[in-house]
């Protein structure tokens, strides 16, 4: 535990939270440090949402905030691109015809400007332009709930296949316990 106390009136106090809406409104496609509109918007957010006093904010501060927001968004989109590229490679889609549908969920994907474009840049660098064309990205509401349901369905199918296939070892013998079967 730190013995250093931060005054509550300090805008950088941990109680001051930058929510995703703040990041969204400061996002830019390309960082333009001298853009008056971007600087004014960023300054407004720092004053209204983070309770800085206008005299506390320099032009350099607004440039740093814009740069940090773009850096975080670019990193997040590239990490997402890595996950999509991994699934693409693991499923063998590179050598198959057709497309692969990818459902994405989350406020970064839904609200952050240019997120998909940055994700696709990562895909092109990882799986190539032709691989990128095979990936269809769609917004999936409640993606974690849907993903859990799909995982349970796949587990059920695998257990049914194992039960129907001769010369397979029952799940109980592999794990020492019986796994629950999800029924639809």
MARVEX-505349 format. One line per field, with one value per atom (N, C-alpha, C): z, x, y; residue in one letter; chain; residue number from 1; atom name. Coordinates in steps of 0.2 Angstrom, whole numbers. Example, Ala and Ser with C-alpha at 12.3 -4.5 7.8 and 13.67 -1.06 7.14 Angstrom:
2
w	c(39 | 39 | 39 | 35 | 36 | 39)
u	c(66 | 62 | 66 | 64 | 68 | 64)
v	c(-28 | -22 | -16 | -11 | -5 | 0)
residuo	c(A | A | A | S | S | S)
cadena	c(A | A | A | A | A | A)
num	c(1 | 1 | 1 | 2 | 2 | 2)
atomo	c(N | CA | C | N | CA | C)
END
This chain:
184
w	c(0 | 0 | 0 | -4 | -5 | 1 | 4 | 9 | 6 | -1 | -5 | -6 | -4 | -5 | -10 | -14 | -20 | -18 | -19 | -17 | -22 | -19 | -23 | -29 | -28 | -33 | -39 | -38 | -43 | -49 | -55 | -60 | -62 | -60 | -61 | -55 | -50 | -45 | -48 | -45 | -47 | -47 | -43 | -44 | -50 | -54 | -60 | -65 | -69 | -73 | -80 | -85 | -92 | -95 | -96 | -99 | -107 | -110 | -117 | -121 | -119 | -123 | -124 | -118 | -119 | -124 | -124 | -129 | -136 | -137 | -143 | -146 | -142 | -145 | -146 | -144 | -145 | -151 | -153 | -158 | -165 | -168 | -175 | -179 | -186 | -190 | -191 | -192 | -192 | -187 | -184 | -179 | -182 | -181 | -184 | -178 | -175 | -169 | -169 | -175 | -176 | -178 | -177 | -179 | -174 | -176 | -171 | -168 | -173 | -171 | -166 | -168 | -163 | -156 | -156 | -150 | -146 | -149 | -146 | -143 | -147 | -144 | -138 | -139 | -133 | -127 | -128 | -122 | -119 | -123 | -120 | -116 | -118 | -115 | -108 | -109 | -102 | -97 | -99 | -95 | -92 | -97 | -95 | -92 | -94 | -91 | -86 | -87 | -82 | -77 | -78 | -73 | -72 | -78 | -78 | -78 | -76 | -77 | -84 | -88 | -94 | -94 | -89 | -89 | -87 | -85 | -84 | -90 | -96 | -102 | -107 | -109 | -114 | -121 | -126 | -133 | -133 | -130 | -129 | -126 | -121 | -117 | -122 | -126 | -130 | -136 | -138 | -143 | -140 | -133 | -130 | -129 | -127 | -126 | -133 | -138 | -145 | -147 | -146 | -148 | -144 | -137 | -133 | -135 | -137 | -139 | -145 | -150 | -156 | -155 | -151 | -149 | -146 | -141 | -138 | -143 | -147 | -152 | -157 | -159 | -164 | -161 | -155 | -152 | -151 | -148 | -147 | -154 | -159 | -166 | -168 | -167 | -170 | -166 | -159 | -155 | -157 | -159 | -161 | -168 | -172 | -179 | -178 | -173 | -171 | -169 | -165 | -164 | -170 | -174 | -180 | -185 | -185 | -190 | -187 | -181 | -178 | -179 | -178 | -180 | -187 | -191 | -199 | -200 | -198 | -199 | -196 | -190 | -187 | -190 | -193 | -196 | -204 | -206 | -213 | -218 | -216 | -221 | -227 | -225 | -230 | -237 | -236 | -242 | -244 | -241 | -243 | -247 | -250 | -254 | -249 | -250 | -246 | -241 | -237 | -232 | -225 | -220 | -213 | -210 | -206 | -203 | -196 | -194 | -187 | -184 | -178 | -174 | -169 | -169 | -164 | -159 | -153 | -148 | -144 | -141 | -137 | -139 | -135 | -136 | -141 | -140 | -144 | -152 | -153 | -160 | -162 | -158 | -160 | -160 | -156 | -156 | -158 | -157 | -158 | -166 | -168 | -175 | -178 | -184 | -188 | -185 | -180 | -177 | -182 | -186 | -191 | -196 | -198 | -203 | -201 | -194 | -191 | -190 | -188 | -188 | -194 | -200 | -206 | -209 | -207 | -208 | -205 | -199 | -196 | -199 | -201 | -205 | -211 | -215 | -221 | -220 | -215 | -213 | -211 | -208 | -205 | -209 | -213 | -217 | -225 | -226 | -233 | -235 | -241 | -244 | -246 | -249 | -251 | -245 | -239 | -233 | -230 | -230 | -227 | -231 | -238 | -242 | -240 | -237 | -235 | -228 | -224 | -217 | -218 | -215 | -215 | -208 | -206 | -199 | -198 | -193 | -191 | -184 | -182 | -175 | -172 | -166 | -162 | -156 | -154 | -148 | -143 | -137 | -132 | -134 | -137 | -140 | -135 | -129 | -124 | -122 | -122 | -121 | -126 | -132 | -139 | -139 | -138 | -138 | -133 | -127 | -122 | -125 | -128 | -130 | -136 | -140 | -146 | -143 | -138 | -135 | -132 | -129 | -126 | -131 | -137 | -142 | -145 | -146 | -149 | -145 | -138 | -134 | -134 | -134 | -135 | -141 | -147 | -153 | -152 | -149 | -149 | -144 | -139 | -135 | -138 | -142 | -146 | -151 | -154 | -159 | -156 | -150 | -147 | -145 | -142 | -140 | -146 | -152 | -158 | -162 | -160 | -164 | -160 | -163 | -159 | -158 | -153 | -151 | -149 | -145 | -142 | -135 | -131 | -124 | -121 | -117 | -114 | -110 | -109 | -106 | -99 | -95 | -88 | -87 | -92 | -92 | -93 | -96 | -98 | -92 | -89 | -84 | -77 | -76 | -69 | -67 | -71 | -69 | -75 | -74 | -80 | -81 | -87 | -89 | -91 | -89 | -90 | -97 | -100 | -107 | -107 | -112 | -112 | -118 | -116 | -121 | -123 | -130 | -132 | -132)
u	c(4 | 0 | 4 | 3 | 7 | 4 | 9 | 7 | 6 | 7 | 6 | -1 | -4 | -11 | -11 | -16 | -18 | -24 | -23 | -29 | -35 | -41 | -47 | -48 | -46 | -47 | -42 | -37 | -33 | -36 | -36 | -40 | -37 | -31 | -28 | -29 | -33 | -35 | -38 | -37 | -40 | -47 | -51 | -58 | -60 | -56 | -58 | -57 | -63 | -62 | -63 | -59 | -60 | -64 | -70 | -74 | -73 | -76 | -75 | -78 | -83 | -86 | -81 | -77 | -72 | -67 | -65 | -60 | -63 | -69 | -72 | -72 | -74 | -74 | -68 | -62 | -56 | -52 | -55 | -52 | -51 | -46 | -45 | -42 | -43 | -41 | -33 | -31 | -24 | -22 | -17 | -15 | -13 | -16 | -15 | -13 | -7 | -6 | -8 | -8 | -10 | -17 | -22 | -28 | -32 | -35 | -38 | -44 | -48 | -55 | -53 | -48 | -47 | -44 | -40 | -38 | -43 | -48 | -53 | -58 | -59 | -64 | -61 | -54 | -51 | -50 | -49 | -49 | -56 | -61 | -68 | -69 | -67 | -68 | -64 | -58 | -54 | -57 | -60 | -63 | -70 | -74 | -81 | -81 | -78 | -78 | -73 | -67 | -62 | -60 | -64 | -64 | -57 | -54 | -48 | -50 | -46 | -48 | -44 | -48 | -45 | -38 | -36 | -29 | -24 | -26 | -22 | -20 | -23 | -22 | -18 | -12 | -9 | -10 | -8 | -8 | -5 | 1 | 5 | 1 | -3 | -7 | -12 | -16 | -21 | -18 | -12 | -8 | -7 | -5 | -3 | -9 | -15 | -21 | -23 | -23 | -25 | -20 | -14 | -9 | -10 | -11 | -13 | -19 | -24 | -30 | -29 | -26 | -25 | -20 | -15 | -11 | -15 | -19 | -23 | -27 | -31 | -36 | -32 | -26 | -23 | -20 | -18 | -15 | -21 | -27 | -33 | -35 | -35 | -37 | -32 | -26 | -21 | -21 | -22 | -23 | -29 | -35 | -41 | -39 | -35 | -33 | -29 | -25 | -21 | -26 | -31 | -35 | -39 | -41 | -45 | -41 | -34 | -30 | -28 | -27 | -26 | -32 | -38 | -43 | -44 | -42 | -42 | -37 | -31 | -26 | -27 | -30 | -31 | -37 | -42 | -47 | -45 | -40 | -37 | -41 | -44 | -47 | -43 | -37 | -32 | -32 | -33 | -33 | -40 | -45 | -52 | -55 | -60 | -65 | -70 | -73 | -78 | -75 | -80 | -78 | -79 | -76 | -77 | -80 | -86 | -89 | -87 | -85 | -82 | -87 | -90 | -94 | -90 | -90 | -86 | -91 | -89 | -93 | -89 | -92 | -88 | -89 | -88 | -89 | -83 | -77 | -72 | -74 | -76 | -78 | -84 | -88 | -95 | -94 | -91 | -91 | -84 | -79 | -73 | -71 | -71 | -70 | -64 | -65 | -59 | -56 | -60 | -57 | -57 | -62 | -62 | -57 | -56 | -51 | -44 | -42 | -36 | -35 | -41 | -41 | -39 | -42 | -41 | -34 | -31 | -24 | -20 | -21 | -18 | -19 | -25 | -26 | -22 | -22 | -18 | -11 | -8 | -1 | 0 | -5 | -4 | -6 | -12 | -14 | -15 | -12 | -12 | -19 | -18 | -24 | -30 | -28 | -33 | -36 | -32 | -35 | -40 | -38 | -42 | -49 | -49 | -55 | -60 | -57 | -62 | -65 | -63 | -65 | -71 | -77 | -83 | -84 | -83 | -84 | -91 | -94 | -101 | -101 | -105 | -106 | -111 | -109 | -112 | -114 | -121 | -123 | -123 | -121 | -120 | -115 | -110 | -105 | -103 | -102 | -99 | -104 | -111 | -116 | -117 | -117 | -118 | -112 | -106 | -100 | -100 | -103 | -103 | -108 | -114 | -119 | -116 | -112 | -109 | -104 | -100 | -95 | -99 | -104 | -108 | -111 | -113 | -116 | -111 | -105 | -99 | -97 | -97 | -95 | -100 | -106 | -111 | -111 | -109 | -108 | -102 | -97 | -91 | -92 | -96 | -97 | -102 | -107 | -111 | -107 | -103 | -99 | -94 | -91 | -87 | -91 | -97 | -102 | -104 | -104 | -107 | -101 | -95 | -89 | -86 | -85 | -82 | -74 | -71 | -64 | -63 | -67 | -66 | -66 | -63 | -63 | -68 | -73 | -78 | -75 | -78 | -75 | -74 | -78 | -77 | -70 | -67 | -61 | -55 | -56 | -51 | -50 | -56 | -55 | -57 | -59 | -61 | -68 | -71 | -78 | -82 | -88 | -93 | -94 | -94 | -95 | -102 | -105 | -112 | -113 | -119 | -121 | -126 | -125 | -130 | -135 | -141 | -146 | -150 | -152 | -155 | -163)
v	c(-6 | 0 | 6 | 11 | 17 | 22 | 25 | 30 | 37 | 38 | 44 | 45 | 51 | 53 | 58 | 57 | 61 | 65 | 72 | 76 | 74 | 74 | 72 | 77 | 84 | 89 | 88 | 84 | 82 | 78 | 81 | 78 | 71 | 69 | 62 | 57 | 59 | 55 | 49 | 43 | 37 | 37 | 41 | 41 | 44 | 48 | 50 | 45 | 43 | 37 | 40 | 37 | 39 | 33 | 34 | 29 | 28 | 23 | 22 | 27 | 31 | 36 | 42 | 43 | 48 | 46 | 40 | 38 | 38 | 37 | 37 | 44 | 49 | 55 | 58 | 56 | 58 | 54 | 49 | 45 | 48 | 47 | 50 | 44 | 45 | 40 | 41 | 47 | 48 | 54 | 53 | 58 | 65 | 70 | 76 | 81 | 82 | 85 | 93 | 96 | 103 | 104 | 99 | 100 | 104 | 110 | 114 | 111 | 107 | 104 | 98 | 94 | 89 | 91 | 96 | 99 | 102 | 105 | 109 | 103 | 98 | 92 | 89 | 88 | 84 | 89 | 95 | 100 | 100 | 100 | 100 | 94 | 88 | 82 | 82 | 84 | 85 | 89 | 94 | 99 | 96 | 94 | 92 | 85 | 81 | 74 | 72 | 75 | 73 | 79 | 84 | 90 | 94 | 94 | 98 | 105 | 110 | 117 | 119 | 123 | 124 | 127 | 131 | 133 | 128 | 122 | 116 | 112 | 114 | 110 | 114 | 111 | 114 | 111 | 114 | 111 | 104 | 104 | 98 | 92 | 94 | 89 | 86 | 90 | 88 | 83 | 85 | 81 | 74 | 74 | 68 | 63 | 66 | 63 | 60 | 63 | 61 | 55 | 56 | 51 | 44 | 45 | 39 | 36 | 39 | 36 | 32 | 35 | 32 | 26 | 26 | 21 | 15 | 16 | 11 | 8 | 12 | 9 | 4 | 7 | 3 | -4 | -3 | -10 | -14 | -12 | -16 | -20 | -16 | -18 | -23 | -22 | -27 | -34 | -33 | -39 | -43 | -40 | -43 | -46 | -43 | -46 | -52 | -52 | -58 | -64 | -63 | -68 | -71 | -66 | -68 | -72 | -70 | -73 | -80 | -81 | -87 | -92 | -90 | -94 | -96 | -91 | -92 | -98 | -97 | -102 | -109 | -109 | -115 | -119 | -116 | -119 | -121 | -119 | -121 | -117 | -111 | -107 | -105 | -104 | -101 | -106 | -112 | -117 | -119 | -116 | -118 | -112 | -114 | -110 | -107 | -101 | -98 | -93 | -91 | -86 | -89 | -85 | -87 | -81 | -82 | -77 | -76 | -70 | -69 | -64 | -66 | -61 | -58 | -51 | -48 | -44 | -43 | -40 | -35 | -30 | -26 | -18 | -14 | -7 | -4 | -7 | -5 | -6 | -12 | -14 | -10 | -9 | -6 | 2 | 5 | 12 | 16 | 13 | 16 | 17 | 23 | 24 | 21 | 18 | 15 | 9 | 6 | 0 | -6 | -7 | -13 | -12 | -5 | -4 | -6 | -4 | -6 | -14 | -17 | -24 | -27 | -25 | -28 | -26 | -21 | -20 | -25 | -27 | -32 | -39 | -40 | -46 | -47 | -41 | -41 | -43 | -40 | -42 | -49 | -52 | -59 | -64 | -63 | -69 | -67 | -61 | -58 | -55 | -52 | -48 | -53 | -59 | -64 | -67 | -69 | -71 | -66 | -60 | -55 | -54 | -55 | -55 | -61 | -66 | -72 | -71 | -66 | -65 | -60 | -62 | -57 | -56 | -49 | -47 | -44 | -47 | -44 | -43 | -38 | -37 | -42 | -44 | -50 | -47 | -46 | -43 | -49 | -48 | -53 | -59 | -57 | -62 | -67 | -65 | -70 | -75 | -73 | -78 | -83 | -80 | -84 | -89 | -86 | -90 | -96 | -95 | -100 | -105 | -103 | -108 | -112 | -109 | -113 | -118 | -116 | -120 | -126 | -125 | -131 | -135 | -132 | -136 | -141 | -138 | -141 | -147 | -146 | -151 | -157 | -155 | -160 | -164 | -161 | -165 | -169 | -167 | -171 | -177 | -176 | -182 | -187 | -184 | -189 | -193 | -189 | -193 | -198 | -197 | -201 | -207 | -206 | -212 | -216 | -213 | -217 | -220 | -218 | -221 | -227 | -232 | -238 | -236 | -240 | -239 | -232 | -229 | -223 | -224 | -220 | -221 | -216 | -219 | -214 | -209 | -203 | -197 | -199 | -203 | -205 | -208 | -212 | -215 | -210 | -205 | -200 | -196 | -193 | -188 | -191 | -197 | -199 | -197 | -193 | -191 | -190 | -190 | -189 | -182 | -180 | -173 | -172 | -166 | -165 | -164 | -166 | -166 | -160 | -156 | -150 | -152 | -152 | -154 | -147 | -148 | -142 | -142)
residuo	c(X | X | X | X | X | X | X | X | X | X | X | X | X | X | X | X | X | X | X | X | X | X | X | X | X | X | X | X | X | X | X | X | X | X | X | X | X | X | X | X | X | X | X | X | X | X | X | X | X | X | X | X | X | X | X | X | X | X | X | X | X | X | X | X | X | X | X | X | X | X | X | X | X | X | X | X | X | X | X | X | X | X | X | X | X | X | X | X | X | X | X | X | X | X | X | X | X | X | X | X | X | X | X | X | X | X | X | X | X | X | X | X | X | X | X | X | X | X | X | X | X | X | X | X | X | X | X | X | X | X | X | X | X | X | X | X | X | X | X | X | X | X | X | X | X | X | X | X | X | X | X | X | X | X | X | X | X | X | X | X | X | X | X | X | X | X | X | X | X | X | X | X | X | X | X | X | X | X | X | X | X | X | X | X | X | X | X | X | X | X | X | X | X | X | X | X | X | X | X | X | X | X | X | X | X | X | X | X | X | X | X | X | X | X | X | X | X | X | X | X | X | X | X | X | X | X | X | X | X | X | X | X | X | X | X | X | X | X | X | X | X | X | X | X | X | X | X | X | X | X | X | X | X | X | X | X | X | X | X | X | X | X | X | X | X | X | X | X | X | X | X | X | X | X | X | X | X | X | X | X | X | X | X | X | X | X | X | X | X | X | X | X | X | X | X | X | X | X | X | X | X | X | X | X | X | X | X | X | X | X | X | X | X | X | X | X | X | X | X | X | X | X | X | X | X | X | X | X | X | X | X | X | X | X | X | X | X | X | X | X | X | X | X | X | X | X | X | X | X | X | X | X | X | X | X | X | X | X | X | X | X | X | X | X | X | X | X | X | X | X | X | X | X | X | X | X | X | X | X | X | X | X | X | X | X | X | X | X | X | X | X | X | X | X | X | X | X | X | X | X | X | X | X | X | X | X | X | X | X | X | X | X | X | X | X | X | X | X | X | X | X | X | X | X | X | X | X | X | X | X | X | X | X | X | X | X | X | X | X | X | X | X | X | X | X | X | X | X | X | X | X | X | X | X | X | X | X | X | X | X | X | X | X | X | X | X | X | X | X | X | X | X | X | X | X | X | X | X | X | X | X | X | X | X | X | X | X | X | X | X | X | X | X | X | X | X | X | X | X | X | X | X | X | X | X | X | X | X | X | X | X | X | X | X | X | X | X | X | X | X | X | X | X | X | X | X | X | X | X | X | X | X | X | X | X | X | X | X | X | X | X | X | X | X | X | X | X | X | X | X | X | X)
cadena	c(A | A | A | A | A | A | A | A | A | A | A | A | A | A | A | A | A | A | A | A | A | A | A | A | A | A | A | A | A | A | A | A | A | A | A | A | A | A | A | A | A | A | A | A | A | A | A | A | A | A | A | A | A | A | A | A | A | A | A | A | A | A | A | A | A | A | A | A | A | A | A | A | A | A | A | A | A | A | A | A | A | A | A | A | A | A | A | A | A | A | A | A | A | A | A | A | A | A | A | A | A | A | A | A | A | A | A | A | A | A | A | A | A | A | A | A | A | A | A | A | A | A | A | A | A | A | A | A | A | A | A | A | A | A | A | A | A | A | A | A | A | A | A | A | A | A | A | A | A | A | A | A | A | A | A | A | A | A | A | A | A | A | A | A | A | A | A | A | A | A | A | A | A | A | A | A | A | A | A | A | A | A | A | A | A | A | A | A | A | A | A | A | A | A | A | A | A | A | A | A | A | A | A | A | A | A | A | A | A | A | A | A | A | A | A | A | A | A | A | A | A | A | A | A | A | A | A | A | A | A | A | A | A | A | A | A | A | A | A | A | A | A | A | A | A | A | A | A | A | A | A | A | A | A | A | A | A | A | A | A | A | A | A | A | A | A | A | A | A | A | A | A | A | A | A | A | A | A | A | A | A | A | A | A | A | A | A | A | A | A | A | A | A | A | A | A | A | A | A | A | A | A | A | A | A | A | A | A | A | A | A | A | A | A | A | A | A | A | A | A | A | A | A | A | A | A | A | A | A | A | A | A | A | A | A | A | A | A | A | A | A | A | A | A | A | A | A | A | A | A | A | A | A | A | A | A | A | A | A | A | A | A | A | A | A | A | A | A | A | A | A | A | A | A | A | A | A | A | A | A | A | A | A | A | A | A | A | A | A | A | A | A | A | A | A | A | A | A | A | A | A | A | A | A | A | A | A | A | A | A | A | A | A | A | A | A | A | A | A | A | A | A | A | A | A | A | A | A | A | A | A | A | A | A | A | A | A | A | A | A | A | A | A | A | A | A | A | A | A | A | A | A | A | A | A | A | A | A | A | A | A | A | A | A | A | A | A | A | A | A | A | A | A | A | A | A | A | A | A | A | A | A | A | A | A | A | A | A | A | A | A | A | A | A | A | A | A | A | A | A | A | A | A | A | A | A | A | A | A | A | A | A | A | A | A | A | A | A | A | A | A | A | A | A | A | A | A | A | A | A | A | A | A | A | A | A | A | A | A | A | A | A | A | A | A | A | A | A | A | A | A | A)
num	c(1 | 1 | 1 | 2 | 2 | 2 | 3 | 3 | 3 | 4 | 4 | 4 | 5 | 5 | 5 | 6 | 6 | 6 | 7 | 7 | 7 | 8 | 8 | 8 | 9 | 9 | 9 | 10 | 10 | 10 | 11 | 11 | 11 | 12 | 12 | 12 | 13 | 13 | 13 | 14 | 14 | 14 | 15 | 15 | 15 | 16 | 16 | 16 | 17 | 17 | 17 | 18 | 18 | 18 | 19 | 19 | 19 | 20 | 20 | 20 | 21 | 21 | 21 | 22 | 22 | 22 | 23 | 23 | 23 | 24 | 24 | 24 | 25 | 25 | 25 | 26 | 26 | 26 | 27 | 27 | 27 | 28 | 28 | 28 | 29 | 29 | 29 | 30 | 30 | 30 | 31 | 31 | 31 | 32 | 32 | 32 | 33 | 33 | 33 | 34 | 34 | 34 | 35 | 35 | 35 | 36 | 36 | 36 | 37 | 37 | 37 | 38 | 38 | 38 | 39 | 39 | 39 | 40 | 40 | 40 | 41 | 41 | 41 | 42 | 42 | 42 | 43 | 43 | 43 | 44 | 44 | 44 | 45 | 45 | 45 | 46 | 46 | 46 | 47 | 47 | 47 | 48 | 48 | 48 | 49 | 49 | 49 | 50 | 50 | 50 | 51 | 51 | 51 | 52 | 52 | 52 | 53 | 53 | 53 | 54 | 54 | 54 | 55 | 55 | 55 | 56 | 56 | 56 | 57 | 57 | 57 | 58 | 58 | 58 | 59 | 59 | 59 | 60 | 60 | 60 | 61 | 61 | 61 | 62 | 62 | 62 | 63 | 63 | 63 | 64 | 64 | 64 | 65 | 65 | 65 | 66 | 66 | 66 | 67 | 67 | 67 | 68 | 68 | 68 | 69 | 69 | 69 | 70 | 70 | 70 | 71 | 71 | 71 | 72 | 72 | 72 | 73 | 73 | 73 | 74 | 74 | 74 | 75 | 75 | 75 | 76 | 76 | 76 | 77 | 77 | 77 | 78 | 78 | 78 | 79 | 79 | 79 | 80 | 80 | 80 | 81 | 81 | 81 | 82 | 82 | 82 | 83 | 83 | 83 | 84 | 84 | 84 | 85 | 85 | 85 | 86 | 86 | 86 | 87 | 87 | 87 | 88 | 88 | 88 | 89 | 89 | 89 | 90 | 90 | 90 | 91 | 91 | 91 | 92 | 92 | 92 | 93 | 93 | 93 | 94 | 94 | 94 | 95 | 95 | 95 | 96 | 96 | 96 | 97 | 97 | 97 | 98 | 98 | 98 | 99 | 99 | 99 | 100 | 100 | 100 | 101 | 101 | 101 | 102 | 102 | 102 | 103 | 103 | 103 | 104 | 104 | 104 | 105 | 105 | 105 | 106 | 106 | 106 | 107 | 107 | 107 | 108 | 108 | 108 | 109 | 109 | 109 | 110 | 110 | 110 | 111 | 111 | 111 | 112 | 112 | 112 | 113 | 113 | 113 | 114 | 114 | 114 | 115 | 115 | 115 | 116 | 116 | 116 | 117 | 117 | 117 | 118 | 118 | 118 | 119 | 119 | 119 | 120 | 120 | 120 | 121 | 121 | 121 | 122 | 122 | 122 | 123 | 123 | 123 | 124 | 124 | 124 | 125 | 125 | 125 | 126 | 126 | 126 | 127 | 127 | 127 | 128 | 128 | 128 | 129 | 129 | 129 | 130 | 130 | 130 | 131 | 131 | 131 | 132 | 132 | 132 | 133 | 133 | 133 | 134 | 134 | 134 | 135 | 135 | 135 | 136 | 136 | 136 | 137 | 137 | 137 | 138 | 138 | 138 | 139 | 139 | 139 | 140 | 140 | 140 | 141 | 141 | 141 | 142 | 142 | 142 | 143 | 143 | 143 | 144 | 144 | 144 | 145 | 145 | 145 | 146 | 146 | 146 | 147 | 147 | 147 | 148 | 148 | 148 | 149 | 149 | 149 | 150 | 150 | 150 | 151 | 151 | 151 | 152 | 152 | 152 | 153 | 153 | 153 | 154 | 154 | 154 | 155 | 155 | 155 | 156 | 156 | 156 | 157 | 157 | 157 | 158 | 158 | 158 | 159 | 159 | 159 | 160 | 160 | 160 | 161 | 161 | 161 | 162 | 162 | 162 | 163 | 163 | 163 | 164 | 164 | 164 | 165 | 165 | 165 | 166 | 166 | 166 | 167 | 167 | 167 | 168 | 168 | 168 | 169 | 169 | 169 | 170 | 170 | 170 | 171 | 171 | 171 | 172 | 172 | 172 | 173 | 173 | 173 | 174 | 174 | 174 | 175 | 175 | 175 | 176 | 176 | 176 | 177 | 177 | 177 | 178 | 178 | 178 | 179 | 179 | 179 | 180 | 180 | 180 | 181 | 181 | 181 | 182 | 182 | 182 | 183 | 183 | 183 | 184 | 184 | 184)
atomo	c(N | CA | C | N | CA | C | N | CA | C | N | CA | C | N | CA | C | N | CA | C | N | CA | C | N | CA | C | N | CA | C | N | CA | C | N | CA | C | N | CA | C | N | CA | C | N | CA | C | N | CA | C | N | CA | C | N | CA | C | N | CA | C | N | CA | C | N | CA | C | N | CA | C | N | CA | C | N | CA | C | N | CA | C | N | CA | C | N | CA | C | N | CA | C | N | CA | C | N | CA | C | N | CA | C | N | CA | C | N | CA | C | N | CA | C | N | CA | C | N | CA | C | N | CA | C | N | CA | C | N | CA | C | N | CA | C | N | CA | C | N | CA | C | N | CA | C | N | CA | C | N | CA | C | N | CA | C | N | CA | C | N | CA | C | N | CA | C | N | CA | C | N | CA | C | N | CA | C | N | CA | C | N | CA | C | N | CA | C | N | CA | C | N | CA | C | N | CA | C | N | CA | C | N | CA | C | N | CA | C | N | CA | C | N | CA | C | N | CA | C | N | CA | C | N | CA | C | N | CA | C | N | CA | C | N | CA | C | N | CA | C | N | CA | C | N | CA | C | N | CA | C | N | CA | C | N | CA | C | N | CA | C | N | CA | C | N | CA | C | N | CA | C | N | CA | C | N | CA | C | N | CA | C | N | CA | C | N | CA | C | N | CA | C | N | CA | C | N | CA | C | N | CA | C | N | CA | C | N | CA | C | N | CA | C | N | CA | C | N | CA | C | N | CA | C | N | CA | C | N | CA | C | N | CA | C | N | CA | C | N | CA | C | N | CA | C | N | CA | C | N | CA | C | N | CA | C | N | CA | C | N | CA | C | N | CA | C | N | CA | C | N | CA | C | N | CA | C | N | CA | C | N | CA | C | N | CA | C | N | CA | C | N | CA | C | N | CA | C | N | CA | C | N | CA | C | N | CA | C | N | CA | C | N | CA | C | N | CA | C | N | CA | C | N | CA | C | N | CA | C | N | CA | C | N | CA | C | N | CA | C | N | CA | C | N | CA | C | N | CA | C | N | CA | C | N | CA | C | N | CA | C | N | CA | C | N | CA | C | N | CA | C | N | CA | C | N | CA | C | N | CA | C | N | CA | C | N | CA | C | N | CA | C | N | CA | C | N | CA | C | N | CA | C | N | CA | C | N | CA | C | N | CA | C | N | CA | C | N | CA | C | N | CA | C | N | CA | C | N | CA | C | N | CA | C | N | CA | C | N | CA | C | N | CA | C | N | CA | C | N | CA | C | N | CA | C | N | CA | C | N | CA | C | N | CA | C | N | CA | C | N | CA | C | N | CA | C | N | CA | C | N | CA | C | N | CA | C | N | CA | C | N | CA | C | N | CA | C | N | CA | C | N | CA | C | N | CA | C | N | CA | C | N | CA | C | N | CA | C | N | CA | C | N | CA | C | N | CA | C | N | CA | C | N | CA | C | N | CA | C | N | CA | C)
END
